[in-house]
């Protein structure tokens, strides 16, 4: 139900109010639209936390998250009694949004630490179910809040010189959405980061080549794609190096997806909003789409020669309670020998630059992809390598 709402509102989040700089009226409309969504979202998360076993909610880490949500909801409730119709109110409301984003910036690692300590009292399946739902709700909440903050910072009422209003912001941006996002640029940026931590840990870095249609563009959220690609490249680089095939390049193929292909690949008609777990396919007919510079969707295939995923591990790759780390990996990251992804998540907020975290990259990455109707599919050839297909649905033409 929550996912369907995400897709239904995805274009309203950034199309409804136009390109910045916004007029005062458009900015008020953005603030009131944001206010109409967030209190209900926060209330649902509070209720979901209350539905956990009492001993789990009593854990100090889980309780801290619960109190975060109570605090954020309490700061928003006064605004529900009135419409935002002045620049002063809008400025104060934006400050509340900034506080909300900052308060909830590290909730996933904290929650994971709480679940790790309560693992005797809650099943792995329940943890995965809760974190899946929580993450999707968190993605939507942050996107809505950050979108208004970005529109606020780049809008005319706060900058008399409209040229300075969008200083430093590319003209293709509407809030946090890049309407001409080039996935190849994101891949190269993530490659640089992952290569550095790979060389730090292993002393070598695999090469990466981009094939297909690297000039393809679409409207999407750059930070979402950066997170997904980073996690997928961590998996590919680590597997490649540990299998002794670091001389073989990791291949990234980018293909624009036509409207018809997108509907076939995802099962989602362009006018129907629903989630998908499938990846896209591509062929030569997509060249014309890429040339237009605004593809309805993009499929990115990441192929490695890292030996693949063993048949016994393959069914578990979407679980937050599973990882392929060995004891030494976990000891390096978490300081203990518990081999599961909750350890990796719970230490992710410490700012370490390790390849750790591979155990939860797939489920978290899939949640980000599915939020806008895309998905991730994994095809593994045990003893050879792995193909990961990331399907992205563009957010529409502007």
N, C-alpha and C positions, 0 to 999 in steps of 0.2 A: 504493500500500500504506500509506504513512504517512497519507494523507488519510483512508482508511477507518478507521484506528485512531483518528484524531482524533474522528470522528463517533461511533464506538462508545463512546468514553470521555467524551464531552462531558457527559453527565448525572452520571456518577460523580464528575467533578471537583468538583461543587458540591452535588449532592443527597445523596450517600452519607453525609455527616457531619452534616447537619441545619443548622438556623439557629444563628448565634451568639447568646449566648455558649455555647461548647461545654464539655462536661465534660472532665475530664482524659483519660479513656479515649477520648472522641471526638477529642480533639486528637492523642493518640498515633496513633490510627487514620489521621487526616489526614496526619500526618508520615510514617508508614510507607507509606501509599498513594503519596505524593509520591516517596518514596525508591524505590519499586518501578518508577517510570516514568523518572525523569530520567537515571540512568546510561546506560541503553540509548540514550536519545535523544542524549545527548552523544557517545557512542561512534560512533553512526551519522554524526554530523556530522564527527567526526574522520576517519572512513573516507572520507566524500565529499570532504573537502579533500585527502586523500592521493591520491585518484583523479584529481585535476587534473594537468595536465602539470607536470613538475618545475619548469620555469622559471617557471610561474605561482605555485606554492606557495613558491618561493624569493623572490618579491617581498616586501619588508618589510611591506607592509600585509596581504597575505594570510597571511603567516607570523605576524603579530601575532594575527590571528583564530584561527589554528591553535593558538597557544600559550594563548590565552584558554580554548579548549575543553579543552586538556590540563590546565590549572590547575583548572578547574571540576570536571572528572572526578576529579582526584586528591583534591580536598577532599571528594567524596562517597563515594569507595570505602571509607574506613574505617567508614562507617556501614552498609555492606552486610553487614558481619560480625556485626551485632547488631541486635536490634529496639529501637526507641525506646520505653522504658517508664517514663521518669522525666521530671519537669518540667525538670530540669537538662539532660538530653540533648536534649529538645525545644527548649529555648531556644537551645542551641548550634547545633542543626540549622537553626533559623529564621535565625540569624545567617549561616549558610552560604548559605541561600537568598537572603538580602538581598544578600550579596556576589556571588552568581551573577547576580542581576538587574542589579545595578550594573555588573558587569564586561561584560555583553553588551548594555548599553543603546545602544551606538553602533556595533554591528557592521556594519550595512548600509552606512552611508556609507564606513566604512573598507574594506570589501570592494569596494565600487564603485570607490574610488580605485585599489585594487590591480588590478582588471580593466581599468580605464582605461589604466593604465601597461603592461598586458600585452596590449593589444588586437591586437598583431601575432601573438600566439601562441595565441589562443583565439577561436573564431568567435562572432559575436553570438548565434547560436542556442544555442550551449553556455552562454554567459553567462546568457541568459534562462532556460534550463532549470535551471541551477544555482541562480540567485537565486530562482526560483519555489520550488524544493524547500527551499532554505535558509530562505526567509522563512516558509513554512508550518511547518517544524520549529521555528523560533524563536518563532512565535506560540504554538504548543502548549507549548513549554518555559517561556516566560515566564508564560503563563496558569496552568500548574500550580504554579509557584513562587510567583507573586503571590497565588494563591488561598489557599495555606497561610499565607503571611505575614499576609494580611488576617484570616483566621480566628484566627490566633495573637493578633493585636493586639486583637481584639474579644472574646476569650474569657474565661470566668470564672476560671480558675486564676490569672490575672495581675491580676485586679481583684476584690478581695473584695466591693466594692459592684457588683452586677450591673448597676445602672442606669448606673454610670459605664463599664462594660465596653464598651458600644456608644455611648458619648458621641460625638456628631458624625456618627454613621453612621445614615443613614435606615433605618427598620425593614424596608424592602423589599429591602435588600442582604443577600446571602449571599456573603461574601468580596468579590470584585470584580464579581460579577454583580448587576445590579439586576433584581429579579423583576417590577417594575412600571415598566419603562423607557418613557418617553413620547418617541418619536422627534421630535415637533414641538419639544420643548424643546431637543433636541440640535441640530436644524436652526437654531433661533434663536441658540443659543450660537455655532455655527460661522459663521453669517452675520455676526455682530458682528466676529469675528476677521478673516474674509476681507474684509469691507467696509473695515476699517481699512487693511490692506496694499494693497488695491486703490486706495483714495483716496491713499495715500502714493505709489504708483507712477504713477497716471494722473490724479490730481486729481479724480476722480469716483467715485461708488459706485452701482452699480445697486440697485434696490429688489428685494425678494423677498416674494412672497406665498405663503401656505400654503393649500391647498385640500384638499378631501376630508374625511377623518376625523382631525382633529388630536388628538383625545382618545384615540386608539388606544394601547394599551400592550402590551408583551410582555416576556418575560424575555430579557435579552441583556447583553453586556459594553459599558458606556457608552464606555470608551476606544476600543474597536474601531470603534464607530459614529461617534464623533467624528472619528477619522482618516479614515474613508471619506467622510463628508459634507464634511469640510474640503477634501479633494482634489477631489471632484466640483464643489463650489462654486467652487473656484479656476478650474477649467476653464470653467465657465459664465460667471463674472464676467469673466474675461479675454476670452473670445470676444465677449461682449456689448459690452464697452467698445471693443475694437479694431475691431468692425464698425460702430461709430457708433450703436449702438442702446441706449445706456445709459438712455434714457428708458423703454424697454420692460422690464417686470419679469421677473425669473427666477421661473418658477412651480414650486412644489414641491407635488406632490399625494401625500397619504398615504392608503393604503387598507389596512384590515385584510384578511387573507387567511384564509378558512375552511380547515379541515383538508382538505376535498376539493379546493379550489382550490390549496392549497399542494402537494398531491401531484401535481396536474395540471401546475402551473407548473414545479416543480422536477424532477418525475419521481422524487421520493423519498417513498415511503410513510413515515408517521410512525414505523413500527417498523423501517425499513430505513435504515441509515446509509451514504450514498454521496454523492459530490460532484456538483455541478450547475454548469453554465455558463449556465443559462437564467434569465430574470427572470420575475417573477410578473405576473399579470393581475388585474384587479379589476372588480367590478360592484356593483350596488345590493344584492345579497344579503348583502354583508359587513357591513351596518349592525348586524345583530344580534350579530355577533362582537365588534365594537368596543364595543358597549354593555356587554358582560360584563367589559371592562377587561383581558382576558387573551387576546390573539389568538394563534393558533398561528403566525402569520407576518404580515409586513407588507411591502407593496410601496411603494416611494418612487420617484416619477417626478420628475426634475429636467429642466425644459424651458427652453431658452434660445433667443433669436433672434439667435444669434451668427454666422450664416452657414453653419453645418454644417461637416463635415469633407470635404475634397476626396477624390474617389474614389481617387486615387493614394496618399493617406495613410491611408485607412481600414483597409486590411489590416494596417498596422503599429502600430496603437495599443496593442496588448498587449505590445509588445516593449520591454525595458529599454534597448535601444540605439536608441530612436527618440524624437524630440520635435519639436514644431512651432516651437521657439524660433528666433528669428533670431540673427544673430551678436551684435548688441548685447545681447540678453537674456542670452546665455551669458557674454559678456564682463563684464556687470554681476555675474553670480552667481559664475562660476568663475574669472574673470580670464584667460580664454583663449577662443579661437574654436572649440573643438571642439563641434559641435552634436549632442549626444546626451544621453540621460537619465542615463547614468553620471556625467556631469559634475554634473548636478543632484543626484543621490543623494549623490555623494561630498562635496558641499559642504553637504548638508542638516544635518550635525551642527554647523555653525558658528553656528547660532542666528539666522541672518538672517531678517528678516520680509519676504520678497519673494514675488511670485507664481511665482517659479522653482520648479521641481519638477514642473511640469505634465506633463512627458514621462514620469514614472514613476508618477503618481498612479493611473492606471487599473489597471496590472498589480498594484501593491501593494494597492490598494483591493479588487480582485477576490480576491486571496489572503485578505484578512481576511474578506470576505463568504463565500467558499467554505468557510472553516474550519468553520463551523457549518451547512453545507448550503445556503447561499444562493448568490447570484451577481449579476453585473452584466451587463446587455445594453445596447448602444448602437445607437440608430437615428438616422441622420443624413440630413437632407434638404439636399443641397448647394445653397448659395445662400439658404437660409432659416434653419435652426437645427438643434439636436440635442436628442433625448430620451434620457436615461439612466435605465434602470430598475434600481433596486437592490432585490433580493429578499432579505429576511431571514427566517430560520427561527427561531422562538422556541425557547428551551431547555426548554420544558415548563412545566406547571403545578406550583406548589409547594403 
